[in-house]
Amino acid sequence: MRLSPLCLAISLTLLAGCQQPQPRAELDEVKAVTAGSVNAIDVVSVESTTVMTAEQLGKVSAAAARAQRQERSRVVSEPLAMIARPVAPPPPTVHGMMANIPAQPANTENYEEHADNPIQLVSDNPVSTFSIDVDTGSYSNVRRMLLAGQRPPADSVRAEEMINYFDYGYPMPADRSVPFKVSTEIAPAPWNPRHQLLQVGIQGYRVAPSEIPAANLVFLIDTSGSMQDEDKLPLLKRSFAELARQMRPQDRVSIVVYAGSAGLVLPPTPGDRQDLILGALDRLSAGGSTNGGEGLQLAYAMARSAFLAKGVNRVILATDGDFNVGTVDQQALETMVADQRKSGIALTTLGFGTGNYNDAMAEQLADIGDGNHAYIDSLNEGRKVLVEELSSTMLTIAQDVKIQVEFNPSVVAEYRLIGYENRALRREDFNNDKVDAGEIGAGHDVTALYEITLVGSGAGSVDPLRYGKRAEASAKGDEIALLRLRYKKPGNSSSVLIETPMRLADIRPQPSDRLRWSAAVAAYADLLRGGKNVGAFNWDGVRNLAAKTGGKDPWGYRAEFLDLVDRARRLTGDGAPVAVSE
């Protein structure tokens, strides 16, 4: 089809006029609750419009006159080249037919890079110090990826969170004068019988639901546009509804949302007003960008307004990803969370969905906020985190819990701490009560594993120094190591020290079911990260080791683990390249 010079000139002039930036405004408005009623979130978008000025109209008229003269002589030359656009390549075809390939959103998931803890020579570094961790987000997040047929990025795998996902049934403390009981076990490592596994288990005392103090909870919910997928806001609403049904008259629940702007959806409301709480959750909808910093500020303001001096005060942040507008600087967010922690308001973070999940930020903020981090990939996981583990989430029984193990160089040649890479502390931090560490809630259990090599076993991995000092015989020659723990009782500024020696006589010829299971999970995590620390031990070894353990499995978590091992084997295979973070 041939363009007339008149149409051509008008089109060129209009095109030039449209090159100016056009106005666009977008408003995300959240209406607060008034007079006890809950209003829905209204999102209003104002689309841009184009207005032609008088000057532009004059240019069009002049161009039209020129075009008329050109039409008389039917001369068409340069203008066609001016509006030519590059021709897009043809769409891909399959057997000669066009393939309809939808554009895929970019995967911006973010995981903190970490290297496995190295093997340490006891003669060089006999002391290992770290903060305890009760997070479990890595396990369920990795499960989500395996169920989707995706190999998890190596940095998404944190061994301690894998191990601590399971309940090991450690013995309870005799009374509440000490908030937890410490259990230890030493037995040959399944992947190398010439090495030993040292398991440290900490079990907090349990409380009945009626003993949990009144709770002041603020649900801080991401309602940005990316949250509309079924595994995001819809799953979040169902999961939080499970928690809301557990609330009591003495509890208080607030709901704050954040998208393009933050808003109050539900002011502090008694826990037995489930009609209001569930109604507010039901009305939430997704739309806008993610102003997480502003949402945190409003959430903390609500927590302060309903603060319980002798109760539980906690913000529960639920999101699928990053904060991309507003307060985006992570250091500023961390400072805000740390300040609120000092004032008695904790922060728990819950991750949802795929594609833009910022695991690194969610975990770090929870650590700083004296809370825990979990990832919810199903309603069952939502019930586990928000209902089954409610008491441990709500009631903190020990704060700033630190572990320090001093190995006897006359007995132990080498050691390696499995996991806890981002929880390492300096040796001097152990006795410094100003240094923040992890918390244990009522009923929580924590597990740590060391792989150790005994002197004279011939199984060392590191050559001794030619000119280094030889370890002298110790007066405590029957001791493998001394375990030290420090913790603070809630509200106290001074820590309490517990010491437990571990002896050669404690070594078992075979691991218990408890140690067998934790070893299987540790090997599973290591193989997902590339299998650098378990030698020739493979997926069959992991599955066989886990399948041999006994114990009750009322919720099916252990049976599910065996299925995940099978899926991981199929996705990785022998010698498959390790996935990396985006």
C-alpha positions as CSV (number, residue, x, y, z in Angstrom):
1,M,0.0,0.0,0.0
2,R,1.4,3.4,-1.0
3,L,1.3,6.3,1.5
4,S,0.1,9.6,0.2
5,P,2.4,12.5,0.9
6,L,-0.3,14.3,2.9
7,C,-0.9,11.3,5.2
8,L,2.9,10.8,5.4
9,A,3.6,14.4,6.5
10,I,0.8,14.4,9.1
11,S,2.1,11.1,10.5
12,L,5.6,12.4,10.7
13,T,4.6,15.5,12.6
14,L,2.4,13.7,15.0
15,L,5.2,11.2,15.6
16,A,7.7,14.0,16.4
17,G,5.2,15.6,18.8
18,C,4.8,12.3,20.6
19,Q,8.5,12.0,21.4
20,Q,8.0,14.3,24.4
21,P,7.7,12.6,27.8
22,Q,4.0,12.0,28.5
23,P,2.6,12.3,32.0
24,R,1.6,9.2,33.9
25,A,0.4,8.9,37.5
26,E,-0.3,5.8,39.5
27,L,-2.0,5.9,42.9
28,D,-2.2,3.0,45.3
29,E,-4.6,4.0,48.1
30,V,-5.3,2.0,51.2
31,K,-8.3,3.1,53.3
32,A,-8.0,2.6,57.0
33,V,-10.6,1.0,59.2
34,T,-13.0,3.4,60.8
35,A,-15.8,2.7,63.4
36,G,-14.9,-0.9,63.6
37,S,-15.5,-1.7,59.9
38,V,-12.9,-3.0,57.5
39,N,-12.5,-1.4,54.1
40,A,-11.0,-3.0,51.1
41,I,-8.0,-1.8,49.3
42,D,-8.7,0.5,46.4
43,V,-6.2,0.8,43.6
44,V,-6.7,3.8,41.2
45,S,-4.7,4.1,38.1
46,V,-4.7,7.4,36.0
47,E,-3.7,6.6,32.5
48,S,-1.7,9.1,30.5
49,T,-3.3,11.2,27.8
50,T,-1.9,13.2,24.8
51,V,-2.9,16.8,24.1
52,M,-1.8,18.6,20.9
53,T,-0.7,22.3,21.4
54,A,-1.5,25.2,19.1
55,E,2.1,25.2,17.9
56,Q,1.9,21.6,16.9
57,L,-1.4,22.2,15.1
58,G,0.3,25.0,13.1
59,K,3.1,22.6,12.1
60,V,0.6,20.1,10.9
61,S,-1.1,22.7,8.7
62,A,2.2,23.8,7.2
63,A,3.1,20.2,6.6
64,A,-0.3,19.6,4.9
65,A,0.3,22.4,2.5
66,R,3.7,21.1,1.5
67,A,2.2,17.6,1.1
68,Q,-0.4,18.9,-1.3
69,R,2.2,20.4,-3.5
70,Q,4.1,17.1,-3.5
71,E,1.0,15.2,-4.3
72,R,0.5,17.3,-7.5
73,S,4.0,16.2,-8.7
74,R,3.6,12.7,-7.3
75,V,7.1,12.9,-6.0
76,V,7.8,10.7,-3.0
77,S,11.3,10.3,-1.8
78,E,13.1,10.7,1.6
79,P,10.1,10.8,4.0
80,L,9.5,7.1,3.6
81,A,13.0,6.3,4.8
82,M,12.5,8.6,7.8
83,I,9.7,6.5,9.2
84,A,11.1,3.1,8.4
85,R,11.5,0.9,11.5
86,P,13.7,-2.1,12.0
87,V,11.9,-5.3,11.0
88,A,11.5,-7.7,13.9
89,P,12.9,-11.2,13.3
90,P,10.2,-13.7,12.5
91,P,8.8,-15.7,15.4
92,P,10.3,-19.2,16.0
93,T,8.6,-22.0,14.2
94,V,8.0,-25.7,15.0
95,H,7.6,-27.9,11.9
96,G,6.9,-24.8,9.8
97,M,4.2,-23.5,12.2
98,M,4.6,-20.5,14.5
99,A,5.4,-21.4,18.1
100,N,3.4,-19.4,20.6
101,I,6.1,-18.9,23.3
102,P,4.9,-16.6,26.1
103,A,7.5,-14.2,27.6
104,Q,8.8,-15.5,30.9
105,P,9.3,-13.0,33.8
106,A,12.9,-12.7,34.9
107,N,13.9,-14.7,38.0
108,T,15.3,-12.3,40.5
109,E,15.4,-14.6,43.6
110,N,18.3,-13.6,45.8
111,Y,20.3,-15.8,48.2
112,E,23.2,-14.9,50.3
113,E,26.4,-16.4,49.0
114,H,28.1,-18.7,51.5
115,A,30.9,-21.2,51.4
116,D,30.9,-24.4,53.5
117,N,32.7,-24.2,56.8
118,P,36.3,-25.4,56.2
119,I,38.1,-28.2,58.1
120,Q,40.0,-26.8,61.0
121,L,43.2,-28.1,62.6
122,V,42.6,-28.2,66.3
123,S,46.3,-27.4,66.9
124,D,45.7,-24.1,65.1
125,N,42.2,-23.3,66.0
126,P,40.7,-25.4,68.9
127,V,37.6,-23.2,69.6
128,S,34.4,-23.0,67.5
129,T,31.8,-20.3,68.4
130,F,28.5,-19.6,66.8
131,S,24.9,-18.4,67.4
132,I,22.1,-20.9,67.5
133,D,19.5,-20.9,64.7
134,V,15.9,-22.1,64.7
135,D,15.0,-20.9,61.2
136,T,13.6,-23.5,58.8
137,G,13.0,-21.4,55.7
138,S,15.7,-23.1,53.6
139,Y,14.1,-26.6,53.9
140,S,10.6,-25.6,52.6
141,N,12.0,-23.3,50.0
142,V,14.2,-26.0,48.6
143,R,11.3,-28.4,48.8
144,R,9.2,-26.0,46.7
145,M,11.9,-26.0,44.0
146,L,12.3,-29.8,43.9
147,L,8.6,-30.3,43.6
148,A,8.6,-27.9,40.7
149,G,11.3,-29.9,39.0
150,Q,14.0,-27.2,39.6
151,R,17.4,-27.8,41.0
152,P,17.8,-25.4,43.9
153,P,20.7,-22.9,43.7
154,A,23.5,-24.0,46.0
155,D,23.2,-20.8,48.2
156,S,19.6,-21.5,48.9
157,V,20.7,-24.6,50.8
158,R,21.6,-23.9,54.5
159,A,22.4,-27.2,56.2
160,E,21.4,-26.1,59.7
161,E,17.9,-25.1,58.5
162,M,17.5,-28.4,56.8
163,I,18.5,-30.3,60.0
164,N,16.4,-28.1,62.3
165,Y,13.3,-28.6,60.3
166,F,12.7,-31.9,62.1
167,D,11.8,-32.7,65.7
168,Y,14.4,-35.0,67.2
169,G,12.6,-35.8,70.5
170,Y,15.4,-34.7,72.8
171,P,14.8,-35.1,76.5
172,M,13.1,-32.2,78.2
173,P,14.7,-30.1,81.1
174,A,13.8,-31.4,84.5
175,D,12.3,-28.1,85.5
176,R,12.1,-24.5,84.3
177,S,15.0,-23.2,86.4
178,V,17.1,-23.8,83.3
179,P,15.1,-23.2,80.1
180,F,16.5,-26.0,78.1
181,K,18.4,-29.3,78.3
182,V,21.5,-30.2,76.4
183,S,22.1,-33.6,74.9
184,T,25.2,-34.9,73.1
185,E,26.0,-38.0,71.1
186,I,29.2,-39.1,69.2
187,A,29.3,-42.0,66.7
188,P,31.0,-42.8,63.4
189,A,30.0,-40.7,60.4
190,P,28.0,-42.6,57.8
191,W,30.0,-41.3,54.9
192,N,33.4,-41.9,56.5
193,P,33.5,-44.5,59.4
194,R,37.0,-43.2,60.4
195,H,35.5,-39.8,61.2
196,Q,33.1,-39.2,64.1
197,L,29.9,-37.1,64.1
198,L,29.3,-35.0,67.3
199,Q,25.7,-34.0,67.7
200,V,24.6,-31.3,70.1
201,G,20.9,-31.1,70.8
202,I,19.1,-28.3,72.8
203,Q,15.5,-28.8,73.8
204,G,13.5,-26.0,75.3
205,Y,10.7,-26.6,77.8
206,R,7.2,-26.7,76.4
207,V,4.2,-24.7,77.6
208,A,0.5,-25.2,77.3
209,P,-1.3,-22.7,75.0
210,S,-3.0,-21.3,78.1
211,E,0.4,-20.3,79.5
212,I,1.4,-18.2,76.5
213,P,1.2,-14.5,77.5
214,A,-1.2,-12.2,75.8
215,A,0.1,-11.5,72.2
216,N,0.2,-8.2,70.3
217,L,0.6,-9.3,66.7
218,V,0.9,-7.1,63.6
219,F,0.4,-8.8,60.3
220,L,2.5,-6.8,57.8
221,I,1.3,-8.1,54.4
222,D,2.8,-7.4,51.0
223,T,0.0,-6.6,48.6
224,S,2.1,-5.6,45.6
225,G,1.1,-6.6,42.1
226,S,3.4,-9.6,42.1
227,M,1.5,-11.2,45.0
228,Q,-1.6,-12.1,43.0
229,D,-0.3,-15.6,42.1
230,E,-2.1,-18.5,43.9
231,D,1.0,-19.5,45.9
232,K,1.4,-15.9,47.2
233,L,-1.4,-13.7,48.5
234,P,-4.2,-16.3,48.3
235,L,-2.0,-18.9,50.2
236,L,-0.9,-16.1,52.6
237,K,-4.5,-15.3,53.4
238,R,-5.4,-18.9,54.1
239,S,-2.3,-19.4,56.3
240,F,-2.9,-16.3,58.3
241,A,-6.6,-17.3,58.8
242,E,-5.3,-20.5,60.4
243,L,-3.3,-18.3,62.9
244,A,-6.2,-15.9,63.4
245,R,-8.5,-18.8,64.6
246,Q,-6.0,-19.5,67.4
247,M,-6.2,-16.0,68.8
248,R,-7.7,-15.4,72.3
249,P,-9.7,-12.5,73.8
250,Q,-6.6,-11.1,75.5
251,D,-4.6,-11.1,72.2
252,R,-4.5,-8.2,69.8
253,V,-4.3,-8.4,66.0
254,S,-3.5,-5.6,63.6
255,I,-3.2,-5.8,59.8
256,V,-1.0,-3.4,57.8
257,V,-0.5,-3.7,54.1
258,Y,2.1,-2.2,51.8
259,A,2.2,-1.8,48.0
260,G,2.7,1.6,46.3
261,S,1.9,3.0,49.7
262,A,1.3,1.6,53.2
263,G,-2.0,1.5,54.9
264,L,-3.8,0.3,58.0
265,V,-6.4,-2.3,57.2
266,L,-7.2,-3.4,60.7
267,P,-6.3,-1.5,63.9
268,P,-5.5,-3.4,67.1
269,T,-8.5,-5.7,67.5
270,P,-9.2,-8.3,70.2
271,G,-8.3,-11.8,69.1
272,D,-11.8,-13.2,69.6
273,R,-13.2,-10.7,67.0
274,Q,-12.6,-13.2,64.3
275,D,-15.3,-11.8,62.1
276,L,-13.3,-8.6,61.8
277,I,-9.9,-10.3,61.5
278,L,-11.0,-12.9,58.9
279,G,-13.0,-10.3,57.0
280,A,-10.0,-8.0,56.7
281,L,-7.9,-10.8,55.4
282,D,-10.5,-11.9,52.9
283,R,-10.7,-8.4,51.4
284,L,-7.0,-8.1,50.6
285,S,-6.1,-7.9,47.0
286,A,-2.8,-7.4,45.1
287,G,-1.7,-4.3,43.1
288,G,1.1,-1.8,43.0
289,S,4.9,-1.8,43.6
290,T,6.5,-2.7,46.9
291,N,7.1,0.0,49.5
292,G,8.2,-2.3,52.3
293,G,10.1,0.3,54.3
294,E,7.1,2.5,54.8
295,G,5.0,-0.6,55.7
296,L,7.5,-1.6,58.4
297,Q,7.3,1.9,59.9
298,L,3.5,1.7,60.1
299,A,3.6,-1.8,61.4
300,Y,5.9,-0.9,64.2
301,A,3.7,2.1,65.0
302,M,0.7,-0.2,65.4
303,A,2.8,-2.6,67.6
304,R,3.8,0.3,69.8
305,S,0.2,1.6,70.1
306,A,-0.9,-1.8,71.5
307,F,2.3,-2.6,73.3
308,L,2.0,-5.3,76.1
309,A,4.6,-4.7,78.8
310,K,4.2,-8.3,80.0
311,G,3.2,-9.9,76.7
312,V,4.4,-10.9,73.3
313,N,4.9,-8.0,70.9
314,R,5.7,-9.1,67.3
315,V,5.5,-8.0,63.7
316,I,5.0,-10.8,61.2
317,L,6.2,-9.7,57.8
318,A,4.9,-11.8,54.9
319,T,6.2,-11.1,51.4
320,D,7.2,-12.7,48.1
321,G,10.2,-10.6,47.4
322,D,12.2,-7.4,47.6
323,F,11.3,-3.9,48.7
324,N,11.7,-1.9,45.4
325,V,10.4,1.5,46.4
326,G,10.5,3.6,49.6
327,T,13.1,2.5,52.1
328,V,15.1,0.1,50.0
329,D,18.6,0.3,51.6
330,Q,19.0,-2.9,53.6
331,Q,21.3,-1.3,56.2
332,A,18.5,1.3,56.9
333,L,16.0,-1.5,57.3
334,E,18.3,-3.5,59.6
335,T,18.9,-0.4,61.8
336,M,15.1,0.1,62.1
337,V,14.5,-3.5,63.0
338,A,17.4,-3.6,65.5
339,D,16.1,-0.4,67.2
340,Q,12.6,-1.9,67.5
341,R,14.0,-5.2,68.9
342,K,15.7,-3.3,71.7
343,S,12.3,-1.7,72.5
344,G,10.7,-5.2,72.9
345,I,9.1,-5.7,69.4
346,A,10.4,-8.7,67.6
347,L,10.2,-9.4,63.8
348,T,9.3,-12.7,62.1
349,T,9.5,-13.0,58.4
350,L,7.6,-15.4,56.1
351,G,8.4,-16.0,52.5
352,F,5.9,-16.9,49.8
353,G,5.9,-17.7,46.1
354,T,8.6,-17.8,43.4
355,G,10.4,-15.5,40.9
356,N,11.5,-12.6,43.0
357,Y,11.8,-14.1,46.5
358,N,14.6,-12.3,48.5
359,D,15.7,-15.0,50.9
360,A,18.8,-13.1,51.9
361,M,16.9,-10.1,53.1
362,A,14.1,-12.0,54.8
363,E,16.5,-14.2,56.8
364,Q,18.8,-11.3,57.8
365,L,15.9,-9.1,59.0
366,A,14.5,-12.0,61.1
367,D,17.9,-12.6,62.7
368,I,18.3,-9.0,63.6
369,G,14.7,-8.8,64.8
370,D,15.0,-11.6,67.3
371,G,12.5,-13.6,65.3
372,N,12.5,-16.6,63.1
373,H,12.3,-17.0,59.3
374,A,10.2,-19.5,57.5
375,Y,9.1,-20.1,53.9
376,I,5.5,-21.2,53.3
377,D,5.0,-23.2,50.2
378,S,1.7,-24.9,51.1
379,L,-1.2,-24.7,53.5
380,N,0.2,-27.6,55.4
381,E,3.4,-25.6,55.9
382,G,1.3,-22.6,56.9
383,R,-0.3,-24.7,59.6
384,K,3.0,-26.1,60.8
385,V,4.6,-22.7,61.2
386,L,1.6,-20.7,62.4
387,V,-0.4,-23.3,64.4
388,E,1.7,-26.3,65.4
389,E,4.7,-24.2,66.3
390,L,2.7,-21.3,67.7
391,S,4.1,-21.5,71.2
392,S,7.7,-21.6,70.1
393,T,7.1,-18.7,67.8
394,M,5.3,-16.6,70.4
395,L,7.1,-17.3,73.7
396,T,10.8,-16.8,73.9
397,I,12.4,-18.7,76.8
398,A,16.1,-18.0,76.2
399,Q,17.7,-15.1,74.4
400,D,21.2,-14.6,72.9
401,V,22.0,-18.3,72.9
402,K,25.6,-18.9,71.9
403,I,27.5,-22.2,71.6
404,Q,31.2,-22.6,72.0
405,V,33.1,-25.9,71.6
406,E,36.7,-26.2,72.7
407,F,38.4,-29.3,71.3
408,N,41.1,-31.2,73.1
409,P,44.2,-31.1,70.7
410,S,45.6,-34.3,72.3
411,V,42.4,-36.2,71.3
412,V,40.9,-34.4,68.3
413,A,43.0,-33.6,65.2
414,E,40.4,-31.9,63.0
415,Y,36.8,-30.7,63.1
416,R,34.2,-29.2,60.7
417,L,31.0,-27.5,61.8
418,I,28.2,-28.5,59.4
419,G,26.2,-25.4,58.5
420,Y,25.8,-22.2,60.6
421,E,28.1,-20.3,58.2
422,N,26.3,-17.0,58.6
423,R,26.0,-17.5,62.4
424,A,29.7,-17.6,63.1
425,L,30.9,-15.5,66.1
426,R,34.4,-14.4,67.1
427,R,35.8,-16.3,70.1
428,E,35.6,-13.2,72.3
429,D,32.0,-12.6,71.3
430,F,31.0,-15.6,73.4
431,N,31.6,-13.7,76.7
432,N,30.3,-10.4,75.4
433,D,26.7,-10.0,76.5
434,K,26.3,-7.0,74.2
435,V,26.7,-9.3,71.1
436,D,23.3,-10.4,69.8
437,A,22.6,-14.1,69.1
438,G,19.7,-16.5,68.5
439,E,16.6,-17.1,70.5
440,I,14.9,-20.3,71.7
441,G,11.1,-20.4,72.0
442,A,9.1,-22.7,74.2
443,G,9.3,-26.2,72.8
444,H,12.0,-25.3,70.3
445,D,14.8,-27.8,69.7
446,V,18.1,-27.0,68.1
447,T,20.6,-29.3,66.6
448,A,24.3,-28.8,65.6
449,L,26.6,-31.3,64.0
450,Y,30.4,-31.5,64.0
451,E,32.4,-33.9,61.9
452,I,35.6,-34.6,63.8
453,T,38.8,-36.6,63.3
454,L,40.5,-38.2,66.2
455,V,44.3,-38.1,66.8
456,G,45.9,-41.3,65.5
457,S,43.0,-42.3,63.3
458,G,45.1,-41.8,60.1
459,A,42.0,-40.1,58.6
460,G,43.1,-36.5,58.7
461,S,42.4,-34.2,55.7
462,V,45.0,-31.5,56.5
463,D,48.7,-32.1,56.6
464,P,50.3,-31.0,60.0
465,L,52.8,-28.2,59.9
466,R,56.4,-29.2,59.7
467,Y,57.5,-26.6,62.2
468,G,54.3,-26.3,64.2
469,K,54.0,-27.0,67.9
470,R,53.1,-30.6,68.7
471,A,50.0,-31.0,70.9
472,E,51.1,-31.9,74.4
473,A,49.3,-34.5,76.5
474,S,46.4,-33.0,78.3
475,A,45.5,-33.6,81.9
476,K,42.0,-34.1,80.5
477,G,43.1,-36.8,78.1
478,D,39.8,-38.6,78.4
479,E,37.8,-35.6,77.1
480,I,37.1,-35.0,73.4
481,A,35.8,-31.4,73.9
482,L,34.2,-29.0,76.3
483,L,30.8,-27.7,75.3
484,R,29.9,-24.2,76.6
485,L,26.5,-22.4,76.2
486,R,25.6,-18.9,77.2
487,Y,22.0,-17.6,77.3
488,K,20.0,-14.8,78.9
489,K,16.7,-15.2,80.5
490,P,14.1,-12.9,78.9
491,G,14.5,-9.4,80.2
492,N,18.0,-10.0,81.7
493,S,21.1,-8.3,80.5
494,S,23.6,-10.8,82.0
495,S,24.1,-14.2,80.6
496,V,24.2,-17.6,82.3
497,L,27.0,-20.2,81.5
498,I,26.5,-23.9,81.1
499,E,29.4,-26.3,80.6
500,T,29.2,-30.0,79.5
501,P,32.4,-32.1,78.9
502,M,32.3,-34.8,76.2
503,R,34.5,-37.8,76.7
504,L,36.0,-40.6,74.6
505,A,33.9,-43.1,76.6
506,D,30.8,-41.4,75.1
507,I,31.6,-42.6,71.6
508,R,29.0,-45.1,70.4
509,P,29.9,-47.9,67.9
510,Q,26.7,-47.1,66.0
511,P,24.6,-43.9,65.8
512,S,21.2,-43.7,67.3
513,D,18.1,-43.2,65.1
514,R,18.3,-39.5,66.1
515,L,21.8,-39.0,64.9
516,R,21.2,-41.2,61.8
517,W,18.4,-39.0,60.7
518,S,20.3,-35.7,61.3
519,A,23.2,-37.2,59.4
520,A,21.0,-38.1,56.5
521,V,19.6,-34.6,56.3
522,A,23.1,-33.1,56.5
523,A,24.3,-35.3,53.6
524,Y,21.2,-34.4,51.6
525,A,22.0,-30.7,52.1
526,D,25.7,-31.3,51.1
527,L,24.8,-33.2,47.9
528,L,22.4,-30.4,46.9
529,R,25.4,-28.0,47.3
530,G,27.7,-30.2,45.2
531,G,28.7,-33.0,47.6
532,K,32.1,-31.8,48.5
533,N,32.1,-33.0,52.1
534,V,30.6,-36.5,52.0
535,G,33.1,-38.4,49.8
536,A,31.6,-41.2,47.8
537,F,28.3,-41.1,49.8
538,N,25.5,-40.7,47.3
539,W,21.7,-40.3,47.1
540,D,21.2,-44.0,47.6
541,G,23.2,-43.7,50.8
542,V,21.1,-40.8,52.0
543,R,17.9,-42.6,51.3
544,N,19.0,-45.9,52.9
545,L,20.3,-44.1,56.0
546,A,17.0,-42.2,56.5
547,A,14.8,-45.2,55.8
548,K,16.5,-47.2,58.5
549,T,15.5,-44.7,61.3
550,G,12.5,-45.4,63.4
551,G,10.4,-42.9,65.3
552,K,6.9,-41.5,64.9
553,D,6.0,-39.5,61.8
554,P,2.4,-38.1,62.6
555,W,2.6,-35.3,60.0
556,G,4.4,-37.3,57.3
557,Y,7.4,-35.0,57.2
558,R,9.9,-37.8,57.2
559,A,8.1,-39.8,54.5
560,E,8.0,-36.6,52.4
561,F,11.8,-36.2,52.9
562,L,12.4,-39.6,51.3
563,D,10.4,-38.4,48.3
564,L,12.5,-35.3,48.1
565,V,15.6,-37.4,48.1
566,D,14.3,-39.3,45.1
567,R,13.4,-36.0,43.3
568,A,16.8,-34.5,44.1
569,R,18.6,-37.6,42.7
570,R,16.6,-37.4,39.4
571,L,17.4,-33.6,39.1
572,T,21.1,-33.8,39.9
573,G,22.4,-37.2,38.9
574,D,26.0,-38.1,39.3
575,G,28.3,-35.3,38.2
576,A,25.6,-32.9,37.3
577,P,26.6,-29.2,37.5
578,V,25.7,-27.4,40.6
579,A,23.0,-24.7,40.3
580,V,24.1,-21.2,41.1
581,S,22.2,-18.2,42.5
582,E,20.7,-15.7,40.2
